[in-house]
Amino acid sequence: MRFSGECVTEQNLAKLMAAIGSPVNGSVYDFAVGYGILAAECAKGKDVHVLAQDIDRTCAAVTIMMLTMAGCLNSTVLCGDTIINPLTTVLNNERTFDCVISSPPFGLKRSVKDANFESGQQADAYEYGLEFKLTGDLTFSRHLIASLRKDGIGVIQVPMGALFRGGMEEKVRANMIRDNYIDAIIELPAGIVAATSIKTALIVFKKDRKEKDIYMLDASREAAKDFIESNGRASVRITDYGVREIQRMVKSREVIEGLSTIITQKELAENNYNLSVGAYLQKSIEQVVIEEDIDALRKNNTMLLAKLQQLDKKLNETIERIE
């Protein structure tokens, strides 16, 4: 939903992200905290130190209240521009965290001047530093990786375009995949972001991974219909069942035909490092059967039509002889 022009993370989406990434204790960092829905969800019933930042003063103030209501008495909330002056460059001790989790704004475009780093300290706050400029939707993901501890988990919501666009974003994805940072992709249906038709996805990051592949799940598929429900005009939400099942499937890396799959780095490289789940997910058995049935019907229909034309020709020849 929207409040005072700001987009607020849907409650069950926040629950899902927190279920995947938030530790029982330790530190949690949200660098684009908004009204604190996600940060508060990460803090509920847990002994965590929450650190958060937002460029909007009102958002920062509301976040403090949300964390207090969630029972989090150990938090640091700052107002500032995460791109220019990230919280990690301000703190003396804490630069990396057990969990980095955020739903930042989409469509980040900065001027040529603003896209350049102002200092080495700022560059250190972003994975791959000076190699890429501060522009594009994966900029926040680079900050997430740089802020994540070796054994930590990061979860971020991104627009679908960030998963398959070419140019600089393709190069960033290639680096992330080769460095084995991406653990899972969860594609979400349109309508999760209120009042828009933008399709988004969750990227799950881990630095210390044994697997050399990526788990992919498409929650917008027919096979995931029980995971999603209507949430008013042109909006949808993840059901409580969906939160539990998606979290369980991601954790166990369960593969279900038509819903989830596991893709190797080689396959990704062969497809221009495209991380869109739909590019790899096979059709379900039901879909294949339906398509095969249709093909069979078409062939049968063509054969019957040919026979009908032959019968019609013979009938006309018979009528001519009679006349």
C-alpha positions as CSV (number, residue, x, y, z in Angstrom):
1,M,0.0,0.0,0.0
2,R,1.0,3.7,-0.1
3,F,1.2,6.1,2.7
4,S,2.0,9.8,2.1
5,G,3.4,8.9,-1.3
6,E,5.7,6.3,0.0
7,C,5.3,2.6,-1.0
8,V,5.0,0.4,2.1
9,T,6.2,-3.2,2.0
10,E,3.2,-5.6,2.1
11,Q,3.0,-7.3,5.5
12,N,3.3,-10.9,4.4
13,L,6.1,-10.1,1.9
14,A,7.9,-8.6,4.9
15,K,7.2,-11.8,6.9
16,L,8.6,-13.9,4.0
17,M,11.8,-11.9,3.7
18,A,12.3,-11.9,7.5
19,A,11.7,-15.7,7.6
20,I,14.3,-16.3,5.0
21,G,17.0,-13.9,6.2
22,S,16.5,-12.6,9.8
23,P,18.6,-14.4,12.5
24,V,17.3,-15.3,15.9
25,N,20.1,-13.0,17.3
26,G,22.8,-10.9,15.9
27,S,22.6,-7.8,13.7
28,V,20.1,-6.7,11.0
29,Y,20.7,-3.9,8.5
30,D,18.1,-2.2,6.3
31,F,19.6,0.6,4.2
32,A,16.3,1.8,2.7
33,V,14.0,1.1,5.6
34,G,10.9,3.2,4.6
35,Y,8.3,3.0,7.4
36,G,10.1,0.1,9.1
37,I,7.6,-2.7,8.3
38,L,10.4,-5.0,7.2
39,A,12.8,-4.0,10.0
40,A,10.1,-4.5,12.6
41,E,9.2,-7.9,11.3
42,C,12.9,-8.9,11.6
43,A,12.9,-7.8,15.2
44,K,9.7,-9.4,16.5
45,G,10.5,-11.9,19.2
46,K,14.2,-11.9,18.5
47,D,17.3,-10.6,20.3
48,V,18.7,-8.6,17.4
49,H,20.4,-5.2,17.0
50,V,18.7,-3.4,14.1
51,L,20.5,-0.7,12.1
52,A,18.5,1.2,9.6
53,Q,18.7,4.2,7.3
54,D,16.3,6.2,5.1
55,I,16.6,9.4,3.2
56,D,13.3,10.6,4.5
57,R,13.0,12.1,8.0
58,T,9.4,11.0,8.5
59,C,10.3,7.5,7.5
60,A,13.2,7.4,9.9
61,A,11.0,8.7,12.7
62,V,8.2,6.2,12.0
63,T,10.7,3.3,11.9
64,I,11.9,4.2,15.4
65,M,8.3,3.9,16.6
66,M,7.7,0.6,14.7
67,L,10.8,-1.0,16.2
68,T,9.8,0.1,19.7
69,M,6.3,-1.4,19.2
70,A,8.0,-4.6,17.9
71,G,9.9,-4.8,21.2
72,C,13.2,-3.9,19.8
73,L,15.1,-1.8,22.3
74,N,18.5,-2.2,20.6
75,S,18.4,-0.2,17.4
76,T,20.2,2.6,15.5
77,V,18.2,4.5,12.9
78,L,19.8,7.3,10.9
79,C,18.4,9.7,8.3
80,G,20.6,10.0,5.2
81,D,21.2,9.1,1.6
82,T,22.4,5.5,1.5
83,I,24.0,6.0,-1.9
84,I,26.1,9.0,-1.0
85,N,26.7,8.5,2.7
86,P,25.7,4.9,3.7
87,L,25.4,4.1,7.3
88,T,28.3,1.7,7.2
89,T,30.7,4.6,6.5
90,V,29.4,6.5,9.5
91,L,29.7,3.7,12.1
92,N,33.1,3.2,13.6
93,N,32.8,-0.5,14.4
94,E,30.0,-2.1,12.5
95,R,30.6,-2.4,8.8
96,T,29.2,-5.9,8.2
97,F,26.0,-7.6,9.5
98,D,24.4,-11.0,10.1
99,C,21.5,-10.1,7.9
100,V,21.1,-7.3,5.3
101,I,17.5,-7.0,4.2
102,S,15.7,-4.3,2.2
103,S,13.1,-3.3,-0.3
104,P,14.7,-0.2,-1.8
105,P,13.1,2.1,-4.4
106,F,13.2,1.0,-8.1
107,G,14.6,2.7,-11.1
108,L,17.7,4.2,-9.6
109,K,19.2,6.7,-12.1
110,R,21.7,9.3,-11.2
111,S,23.5,12.0,-13.1
112,V,27.0,11.4,-14.4
113,K,28.4,13.4,-11.5
114,D,26.3,11.7,-8.8
115,A,27.1,8.2,-10.3
116,N,30.8,8.6,-9.5
117,F,32.3,7.8,-6.1
118,E,33.3,10.7,-4.0
119,S,35.8,8.8,-1.9
120,G,37.6,5.5,-1.4
121,Q,35.5,5.0,1.8
122,Q,32.3,5.3,-0.2
123,A,33.6,2.8,-2.8
124,D,34.4,0.3,-0.1
125,A,30.7,0.3,0.8
126,Y,29.9,-1.3,-2.5
127,E,31.0,-4.7,-3.9
128,Y,33.2,-4.3,-6.9
129,G,33.9,-0.7,-5.8
130,L,35.1,1.6,-8.6
131,E,34.5,-1.1,-11.3
132,F,30.9,0.0,-11.7
133,K,29.2,3.4,-11.2
134,L,26.5,4.2,-8.7
135,T,23.5,3.7,-11.0
136,G,21.0,1.0,-11.8
137,D,18.8,-1.3,-9.7
138,L,21.7,-3.6,-8.7
139,T,23.5,-0.7,-7.0
140,F,21.7,-1.5,-3.7
141,S,22.5,-5.2,-4.1
142,R,26.2,-4.3,-4.4
143,H,25.9,-2.4,-1.1
144,L,24.1,-5.4,0.5
145,I,26.9,-7.8,-0.5
146,A,29.6,-5.4,0.8
147,S,27.7,-5.1,4.1
148,L,27.2,-8.8,4.6
149,R,29.2,-11.0,6.9
150,K,30.8,-14.1,5.5
151,D,28.2,-16.4,7.1
152,G,25.3,-13.9,6.8
153,I,22.2,-13.9,4.7
154,G,20.9,-11.0,2.5
155,V,17.5,-10.6,1.0
156,I,16.5,-7.8,-1.4
157,Q,13.4,-7.0,-3.5
158,V,14.3,-5.9,-7.1
159,P,12.3,-5.2,-10.2
160,M,12.4,-8.0,-12.8
161,G,14.3,-5.9,-15.3
162,A,17.4,-6.1,-13.0
163,L,17.5,-9.8,-13.6
164,F,17.8,-9.8,-17.4
165,R,18.8,-6.3,-18.7
166,G,22.0,-6.1,-20.6
167,G,24.9,-3.6,-20.4
168,M,26.3,-2.8,-17.0
169,E,23.7,-4.8,-15.1
170,E,24.6,-7.9,-17.0
171,K,28.2,-7.4,-16.1
172,V,27.3,-6.9,-12.4
173,R,25.1,-10.1,-12.5
174,A,28.0,-12.0,-14.1
175,N,30.3,-11.0,-11.3
176,M,27.8,-11.9,-8.6
177,I,27.2,-15.3,-10.2
178,R,30.9,-16.1,-10.7
179,D,31.7,-15.1,-7.2
180,N,28.9,-17.5,-6.0
181,Y,27.0,-14.8,-4.0
182,I,23.5,-15.6,-5.2
183,D,21.7,-18.5,-3.4
184,A,18.1,-18.1,-4.7
185,I,15.7,-16.1,-6.9
186,I,12.0,-15.9,-6.0
187,E,9.9,-14.4,-8.7
188,L,6.8,-12.6,-7.4
189,P,3.5,-11.9,-9.3
190,A,2.5,-8.5,-10.5
191,G,0.5,-6.6,-7.9
192,I,2.8,-7.3,-4.9
193,V,3.9,-3.7,-5.1
194,A,0.6,-1.9,-4.5
195,A,-1.0,0.2,-7.2
196,T,1.4,-0.9,-9.9
197,S,1.8,-3.8,-12.3
198,I,5.5,-4.0,-11.8
199,K,6.8,-7.6,-11.4
200,T,9.5,-8.0,-8.8
201,A,11.7,-10.7,-7.4
202,L,13.6,-11.5,-4.2
203,I,17.3,-12.2,-4.5
204,V,18.8,-14.2,-1.6
205,F,22.5,-13.7,-1.1
206,K,25.0,-15.8,0.8
207,K,28.8,-15.4,0.8
208,D,29.8,-18.7,2.3
209,R,28.1,-21.2,0.0
210,K,29.0,-24.8,-0.8
211,E,26.6,-25.0,-3.7
212,K,27.7,-23.7,-7.1
213,D,24.2,-23.3,-8.5
214,I,21.1,-21.1,-7.9
215,Y,17.7,-22.2,-6.6
216,M,14.8,-20.6,-8.5
217,L,11.1,-20.4,-7.6
218,D,8.3,-18.7,-9.6
219,A,5.5,-17.7,-7.2
220,S,3.5,-16.2,-10.1
221,R,2.9,-19.6,-11.7
222,E,-0.3,-21.6,-11.7
223,A,1.4,-24.2,-9.5
224,A,1.8,-21.5,-6.8
225,K,-1.9,-20.4,-6.8
226,D,-2.3,-21.3,-3.1
227,F,0.6,-19.0,-2.3
228,I,-1.1,-15.8,-3.5
229,E,-4.5,-14.2,-3.0
230,S,-6.2,-11.0,-4.1
231,N,-5.6,-7.9,-1.9
232,G,-8.0,-5.4,-3.3
233,R,-8.0,-3.7,-6.7
234,A,-5.1,-4.7,-8.9
235,S,-3.1,-5.9,-5.8
236,V,-2.2,-9.3,-4.5
237,R,-0.6,-10.6,-1.3
238,I,1.3,-13.7,-0.2
239,T,-0.9,-16.0,1.9
240,D,0.2,-17.2,5.3
241,Y,0.5,-20.7,3.8
242,G,2.6,-19.2,1.0
243,V,5.0,-17.6,3.4
244,R,5.6,-20.9,5.2
245,E,5.9,-23.0,2.0
246,I,8.1,-20.6,0.1
247,Q,10.5,-20.3,3.1
248,R,10.5,-24.0,3.5
249,M,11.2,-24.7,-0.2
250,V,14.0,-22.1,-0.4
251,K,15.6,-23.6,2.7
252,S,15.4,-27.2,1.5
253,R,15.9,-26.3,-2.2
254,E,13.0,-28.4,-3.1
255,V,12.4,-28.8,-6.9
256,I,8.8,-29.1,-8.0
257,E,8.0,-29.4,-11.7
258,G,6.4,-26.2,-13.0
259,L,7.3,-24.3,-9.8
260,S,11.0,-24.4,-8.9
261,T,14.3,-25.6,-10.4
262,I,18.1,-25.4,-9.8
263,I,20.3,-23.8,-12.4
264,T,24.1,-24.2,-12.8
265,Q,26.5,-21.3,-13.3
266,K,27.3,-22.8,-16.8
267,E,23.6,-22.6,-17.8
268,L,23.4,-19.0,-16.6
269,A,26.6,-18.0,-18.5
270,E,25.2,-19.6,-21.7
271,N,22.1,-17.3,-21.3
272,N,23.8,-14.0,-20.8
273,Y,23.5,-14.4,-17.0
274,N,19.8,-14.0,-17.2
275,L,18.3,-14.6,-13.7
276,S,14.6,-14.5,-14.8
277,V,13.1,-17.7,-13.5
278,G,10.8,-18.1,-16.4
279,A,13.7,-18.5,-18.8
280,Y,14.7,-21.8,-17.1
281,L,11.6,-23.3,-15.5
282,Q,10.1,-26.2,-17.4
283,K,6.4,-26.5,-18.1
284,S,4.5,-28.7,-15.7
285,I,3.4,-32.1,-16.8
286,E,-0.2,-30.9,-17.0
287,Q,0.8,-28.1,-19.4
288,V,2.8,-30.5,-21.6
289,V,-0.1,-33.0,-21.7
290,I,-2.6,-30.3,-22.7
291,E,-0.3,-29.1,-25.5
292,E,0.3,-32.6,-26.7
293,D,-3.4,-33.3,-26.6
294,I,-4.0,-30.1,-28.7
295,D,-1.4,-31.2,-31.2
296,A,-3.0,-34.6,-31.5
297,L,-6.4,-33.0,-32.0
298,R,-5.0,-30.7,-34.7
299,K,-3.4,-33.6,-36.6
300,N,-6.6,-35.7,-36.3
301,N,-8.7,-32.7,-37.5
302,T,-6.5,-32.2,-40.5
303,M,-6.8,-35.9,-41.4
304,L,-10.6,-35.8,-41.0
305,L,-10.8,-32.7,-43.1
306,A,-8.8,-34.3,-45.9
307,K,-11.2,-37.4,-45.8
308,L,-14.2,-35.1,-45.9
309,Q,-12.9,-33.3,-48.9
310,Q,-12.4,-36.6,-50.7
311,L,-15.9,-37.7,-49.8
312,D,-17.3,-34.4,-51.0
313,K,-15.4,-34.8,-54.3
314,K,-16.8,-38.3,-54.8
315,L,-20.3,-37.2,-53.9
316,N,-20.1,-34.4,-56.5
317,E,-18.8,-36.9,-59.2
318,T,-21.7,-39.3,-58.4
319,I,-24.3,-36.5,-58.7
320,E,-22.9,-35.4,-62.1
321,R,-23.2,-39.0,-63.4
322,I,-26.8,-39.3,-62.2
323,E,-27.7,-36.0,-63.9
